[in-house]
Amino acid sequence: TPLLNHSITKIDFIDVGTKVTDQIVLSVASRHTEVETLCLEHCEKISDDAICDLAEHYGKELSYVNVGYCPLLTDKAVQGLERCRNLKTLIIHGCPNVPPQAIR
């Protein structure tokens, strides 16, 4: 379909973070199939469910994820990201509901 773009490898919501919701992120994800870099820093409305869905969708591709300062995230998001076999960098500082022991 014309809305699918296989060449996009980076999705960055850093400049619009406070307006970004789970629905927006998942809508964008459905249109791009080979994203390696995902930046959701300061996306205050992003939930664990969205992160888990993204991890499932991009499990083979993601190598960099920045979810710093996403206050709704918990250790469930970290568990979801464990599916990402090629994940080399995870930035998750400033997430008060993610206990330190959740990061391995």
Secondary structure, DSSP 4 states (H G I P E B T S, - for coil): -TT-BSS--EEE-GGGGGG-BHHHHHHHHHHBS---EEE-TT-TB--HHHHHHHHHHTTTT--EEE-TT-TT--HHHHHHHTT-TT--EEE-TT-TTS-GGG--
